[in-house]
Amino acid sequence: MKRNMRIGVIMNRVYREMNQKILKGIIEQAYFLGYSIAVFSTEEAKQDEEGRQGENNIFSLINFDLFDGFIFAPYTIMDTRTVNLISNMLMKKCSKPVICIGEEFKQFKCIWQNDRYEFSLVVKHLINQHNCRKIICLTGPENTAVACERAAGYRDAMQEAGLPIDDSDLIYGDFWKNTAVKLAEELAAGTRSMVDAVACANDSMAVHLCDALIERGIKIPEDIRIIGYDGSSQAQLHKPGISTYSTSWVMLGIRSMGMLFSLMRPDDEFSYVYKDQGTLIINDSCGCQAKPVMKDVILTDNELIEERFLDNNMSNQLLNTNNLDDFALIVSNWFYYIFSEDYYMNEQFDVCLCTDWDIVDSDGFAQEIRTSGYSKNMISFFSTPRMLQFPSKNIFPPGYLQDDSLSVSFFAPVHYQEHCFGYAILTLNGIADGFTLHYPRFCKDLGNSLECLCIRNRLRSMTYRAFLSETRDALTGAYQRSTLHKFWNELASKAKLYDESVYLCLSSVSGLQQINETYGQVEGDQILMQIASILMGCCHNNEVCIRVNGNEFLLIGSHSEQNPEKTSLVNTITERIERYNQTSGKSYRVQVYTVSHIESSQLLSDADEAYKNIKKLLLDKKKAGHSRAEQTYYSDFTKLRQEIYQKPETAWSVNYCSNLIGISASHFQRLYKSIFNISCTRDIKNSKLCHAKNLLLHTSDTLQSIAEACGYDYSHFMRLFKKEVGMTPTEYRGGVHMLDK
């Protein structure tokens, strides 16, 4: 048989005793037939919505192409939404055979114990061995097949003995504590007639019923005999010991795998690993005498592992990691403590993280946490080489599996509430019963530790960003305009001390408004970031790059030569921007005007004067770059535009503006767009909106007066503002605009 054959098992709370036994049977039969096993399990019991979502992400990891069949145990899942999620996933995505344990689904073959027959044996023991005649049956929820089957076994035994059954003698409960305590209260208070015995359809109800009756002065078994069902250690170790029936859960797992094999390979014959029958375990609660279980002198492997956890303070060590390397080191050191020494050298372990596991991205900015599914690629912690990325659809990291060994792999989610970090894989080679409660506990600690690490990273990022915000522009990384005087004074002092010259280089990104209007604000921001990166990359002689305006960047530095080549930096910037335009793949070219200026140490002006001088050079260069007609009208257009922004209340229009310049409206519109890269109509609207925003934020003027100050009537102003800004003026004034920052 091929070695890559694999069966998927979906079973929650694998650490529970009964589920472990079933899984052991599945694994042993699978090994016998040449199949490995992959178990997808959560610790779901009673989760809140966020925790349930984080747990259930593990099921989205399953790649059905990698498996030959599936065994699904819906009875292990308490939340019906999770059952529906998995069953729908299997029906829609899985083309391989599926066996369901414990619940009926029309689309799948189902299997369970013969509860009806075996529970009748429990009731017959009370009738035949203890001469009980009045017997109550305490079973589970009426809408579950398991509870109904065990109730049917009770009826069979009573009818075979010719004993009457009253409707009140059959109690549908909760398979847990509440119904058992309620029954004890009724018997103790006399609201329910005393009976000879109670046959409980699971051990948990039997234990709680026994305790509740004893608390109320009813003796067990002298007054009432109690018997359970499931054969759990909880019942056997209880005082008094609970008589119970141990069904062969291992055999149920074996039969499940056998049924699946018959569906996968109907023409192949096979045999079961072994056949086992259920056993009635007699104890004190029904009146039988049993040998005491000497638990007090038994030190189990689980207790040894518990001691390791307590002695070494593992959880706190994980919570105190400061980076992924520390985290990986602690995990690798502690992993071996969660298993019995019998399994050493037979296990493999890995933690696979989503590439976006952290809430702080590579640029130091916070991002949305991952709450649904896994990233396209995962990062393997303990691969060779370490932190190797691999496609999540492969499930296993490269080189993780041993091809010559049958194995069982346990996949568990690593998360904190809804925040999905990734998953853990524990693989046991050739072992069928190595899963314990400590593995999911360990995975919980991993999730908690990663959440703390995310918080630390977020705090570091916030602290760093707070520092940069004082000196750096958040968008481009260049220094802010407020630093100009500081850097200029430092350069001036250095230049005077060493008789150096100070040089300035001013670059302006042209057409940015048109790019924003055509491609969106994000595109314009990206252009600014790219140009800033190019400019800062040209700073080879300790120059500093300052964003002095929205689309302007000033580079300043000093030089020891009296007459440095002032054009060299301009040429470097021009060449790199041209290279960017050739390789960017954009449908447009980015135009950047760049000028330079040098001041000697003997004739240094102040920062404002130096910036004013080089700004004039830039405006002259921009003007020279326009056509002859543009040059002719450039000063007039610039003066007009200043008035449009200074007097937004004026009823500006294209005809009005063209008359002021003295040219036709069509000629005016073409020149205006050519000179400023924005239409006159759009510019007029922008000037009014900018003025309105300023008044909303910095005055308490009424909306009516603000509308008039911008040259609008009230209703037109309200409609236009909502359309252009995306919110009402009142919302903008209230601070809703800050959400966009």
C-alpha positions, 0 to 999 in steps of 0.5 A, spaced: 500 500 500 502 507 498 505 510 504 501 517 503 494 514 504 491 519 510 485 519 514 482 525 517 478 525 523 474 531 526 473 530 533 473 536 539 475 535 546 480 529 544 483 529 551 476 526 554 477 519 556 471 516 552 474 520 546 481 518 547 479 511 547 475 511 540 481 515 537 485 509 539 481 504 536 481 509 529 488 509 529 490 502 531 485 500 525 488 505 520 495 503 522 493 496 521 490 498 514 496 502 512 493 509 513 496 515 517 491 519 521 490 527 521 486 529 527 483 536 527 480 538 534 479 544 538 478 545 545 471 547 544 466 546 550 462 553 552 466 558 548 464 565 547 463 568 540 470 570 539 473 564 542 469 559 538 471 563 532 478 563 533 477 555 535 473 553 529 479 556 524 482 550 524 477 546 520 478 551 514 485 549 514 483 542 511 485 540 504 480 535 502 485 533 496 490 530 501 486 525 504 482 519 502 476 519 507 474 522 513 471 520 520 467 526 523 464 525 531 459 530 531 457 528 538 463 531 541 461 538 539 456 542 544 455 548 539 450 546 534 453 552 529 459 548 529 456 542 527 453 545 522 459 549 519 463 542 519 457 538 516 456 543 511 463 543 509 464 536 508 458 536 504 460 541 499 467 540 499 469 533 500 468 528 495 471 522 499 467 517 503 465 520 510 463 516 516 459 520 522 460 517 529 454 518 534 449 522 530 445 521 523 446 525 517 442 523 511 449 524 506 453 520 510 454 513 513 453 513 521 455 508 526 455 508 534 455 503 540 449 498 541 446 503 546 439 500 546 442 493 548 447 494 553 443 499 557 438 494 557 444 490 561 445 495 566 437 495 568 437 488 568 443 488 573 438 492 578 432 487 576 435 480 577 441 481 582 438 486 586 430 485 586 429 492 584 422 493 581 421 501 581 426 504 577 427 511 574 431 512 568 435 518 567 437 519 560 440 525 556 436 530 552 430 528 548 432 530 541 439 526 541 439 519 538 444 517 544 439 519 549 433 515 546 437 509 544 439 508 552 431 510 554 429 504 549 434 499 552 431 501 559 424 500 556 426 493 553 429 491 560 422 493 564 418 490 559 422 483 559 421 483 566 414 485 566 415 491 570 410 497 569 413 504 567 410 510 569 411 516 564 414 520 570 419 514 571 423 516 564 426 523 565 430 526 559 435 530 562 442 534 560 447 528 561 450 533 566 449 536 573 442 540 573 437 534 572 440 530 577 440 535 582 433 536 581 431 529 581 435 528 588 431 534 591 424 531 589 426 525 592 428 528 598 422 533 599 417 527 597 414 530 591 416 524 587 415 517 590 421 513 593 424 508 588 428 502 588 434 505 584 436 510 578 439 507 572 443 513 569 445 514 562 452 516 563 456 516 569 456 524 570 449 524 572 450 518 576 456 521 580 452 528 581 445 524 583 449 520 588 452 526 591 446 530 591 442 525 595 447 524 600 447 531 602 440 530 603 440 525 608 439 519 603 443 513 603 447 510 597 445 504 596 441 502 602 435 507 600 436 508 593 441 504 588 445 508 583 448 505 576 451 509 571 453 508 564 460 509 560 465 506 565 469 512 566 474 513 571 470 518 574 465 513 576 470 508 579 474 513 583 468 516 586 466 515 594 462 511 594 464 507 587 459 508 582 457 501 578 457 503 571 457 499 564 464 500 560 462 500 553 468 498 548 469 505 545 476 502 542 472 497 538 467 503 536 473 507 533 476 500 530 469 499 527 468 506 524 475 505 521 473 499 518 466 502 515 470 507 512 475 502 509 469 498 506 467 505 503 473 507 500 475 500 497 469 496 497 473 490 493 478 489 498 477 484 504 480 486 511 480 484 518 479 488 525 485 489 529 481 485 535 474 484 537 472 487 544 465 487 548 463 491 553 463 490 561 459 491 567 463 494 572 460 493 579 461 497 585 458 500 591 453 504 589 448 499 586 450 494 593 455 490 590 462 489 593 468 491 589 475 492 590 477 499 592 481 503 587 488 505 590 488 512 587 492 515 593 498 511 592 498 511 584 503 517 581 500 517 574 504 520 568 499 526 568 501 528 575 508 528 573 507 532 567 503 537 572 508 537 577 513 539 571 508 545 569 508 547 576 515 547 578 518 551 572 513 556 571 512 555 563 506 559 562 509 566 565 516 564 561 512 564 555 508 570 556 514 574 558 517 573 551 520 579 547 520 577 540 519 571 536 526 568 537 525 568 544 518 565 543 521 559 539 526 558 544 522 557 550 517 553 546 522 548 543 525 548 551 518 546 554 515 542 548 518 536 551 515 537 558 508 536 556 509 528 554 511 522 557 518 520 557 515 514 553 514 518 547 521 521 546 524 521 540 517 518 537 514 525 536 515 531 532 512 538 533 511 545 529 508 551 530 505 554 523 504 562 524 500 566 519 504 571 515 500 577 518 500 574 525 502 580 528 498 586 529 504 591 527 506 590 520 513 591 517 512 598 516 511 599 524 503 601 523 497 597 526 493 593 521 487 589 522 487 582 526 486 576 522 480 573 524 478 568 519 482 562 516 489 562 515 494 566 510 496 563 503 503 562 506 505 560 513 511 560 517 514 554 520 517 555 526 522 549 527 523 547 519 530 547 516 532 552 515 528 556 520 522 560 519 521 557 512 514 559 508 510 554 505 503 554 502 497 553 507 494 548 502 500 543 504 498 543 511 504 540 513 511 544 512 516 541 508 520 535 510 516 535 516 513 528 515 517 521 515 515 517 509 517 511 512 513 511 518 505 511 520 503 516 524 497 520 527 498 528 527 494 533 531 492 539 529 490 545 534 488 552 533 493 557 536 489 563 537 487 568 542 479 569 542 478 571 535 485 573 533 488 567 529 495 566 529 496 559 526 496 552 528 500 547 532 502 540 529 503 534 534 505 528 530 506 521 534 510 516 529 507 509 530 503 511 537 496 510 538 494 513 545 499 519 546 494 525 546 493 528 553 489 534 556 496 537 556 497 539 549 491 543 548 493 547 554 500 548 551 497 551 545 492 555 549 499 558 552 502 559 545 496 563 543 496 567 550 504 568 549 503 571 542 497 576 544 502 579 549 507 579 544 503 583 539 501 588 545 508 589 546 510 590 539 504 595 538 506 599 544 513 599 541 510 601 535 506 607 538 512 609 542 516 609 536 511 613 532 510 618 537 517 619 537 517 620 529 511 624 529 515 630 533 521 630 527 518 625 521 512 626 516 508 620 518 507 619 510 513 619 507 518 619 513 522 625 511 523 630 516 517 635 518 517 642 516 518 644 523 525 642 523 527 646 518 530 652 523 533 646 527 537 643 521 539 650 518 541 653 524 546 646 526 548 647 518 550 654 519 554 653 525 558 648 522 559 652 516 561 658 519 566 653 524 569 650 518 568 655 513 563 651 509 558 652 504 551 650 505 547 648 499 539 647 498 536 642 493 528 643 492 524 638 489 516 639 487 512 634 485 507 636 479 500 634 477 499 631 484 492 634 484 490 631 477 493 624 479 489 624 486 482 626 482 484 620 476 486 615 480 485 616 488 488 619 494 492 613 495 495 613 489 497 620 490 500 618 497 504 612 494 507 617 489 509 622 494 512 616 498 516 613 492 519 620 491 521 621 498 524 615 498 528 617 491 530 623 494 532 620 501 536 615 497 540 621 494 542 623 501 550 621 500 553 626 504 549 627 510 544 631 507 537 631 511 530 631 507 525 635 509 517 635 507 516 643 507 510 643 503 504 638 501 508 636 494 515 639 496 521 636 499 527 640 501 534 637 501 540 641 505 547 639 507 554 642 507 560 642 503 567 643 505 569 645 498 568 653 496 565 651 489 561 644 490 558 642 483 551 644 485 548 641 479 550 634 481 545 632 486 540 635 481 542 630 476 542 624 480 535 626 482 533 627 475 536 620 473 533 616 478 526 619 477 527 618 470 529 611 472 522 610 476 518 613 470 521 607 466 520 602 470 514 603 475 509 600 469 504 606 471 500 609 465 502 616 467 509 620 468 511 623 474 514 630 473 518 633 478 521 640 478 528 640 482 532 646 483 539 648 487 542 653 491 548 655 494 550 659 500 557 661 502 558 661 510 560 668 509 553 670 506 548 665 510 541 668 510 536 665 515 532 659 514 526 663 512 530 667 507 534 661 504 527 657 503 524 664 500 530 664 495 530 657 492 522 657 492 523 663 487 528 659 483 523 653 483 517 658 481 521 661 475 523 654 473 516 651 473 514 658 469 519 657 464 517 650 463 510 652 460 508 654 453 509 661 450 501 662 452 502 660 459 508 664 460 504 670 458 499 669 462 502 665 468 503 671 473 495 673 471 493 666 473 497 665 479 494 672 482 487 670 480 488 663 483 490 666 490 484 671 490 480 664 489 483 661 495 483 668 499 476 670 497 472 664 497 465 667 498 466 671 491 461 668 486 467 665 482 465 662 475 469 660 469 466 666 465 467 671 470 474 669 471 476 669 463 473 676 463 478 678 469 484 675 464 481 678 458 481 671 454 475 667 451 472 662 456 474 656 452 482 658 452 481 660 459 479 653 461 485 650 457 490 654 460 488 654 467 488 646 467 495 646 463 498 651 468 495 648 475 493 641 473 486 642 475 480 645 472 478 652 474 471 649 476 474 644 481 479 649 484 473 654 485 469 648 489 476 646 493 477 653 495 470 654 498 470 647 501 477 648 504 474 655 507 468 651 510 472 646 513 477 651 516 471 655 519 468 648 522 474 646 525 476 653 528 470 657 529 463 656 533 460 660 527 453 657 525 452 653 519 448 658 515 454 663 516 459 658 514 455 657 508 454 664 506 462 665 508 463 660 502 458 663 497 453 658 498 446 658 500 445 653 506 441 648 502 446 647 497 452 648 501 449 642 506 448 637 499 455 639 496 459 638 503 456 631 504 457 629 497 464 632 496 466 630 504 462 624 505 459 626 511 455 632 514 458 639 516 456 637 523 459 630 523 465 633 520 465 639 526 464 633 531 471 630 529 468 624 525 473 626 520 479 624 524 477 616 523 480 617 516 486 619 519 
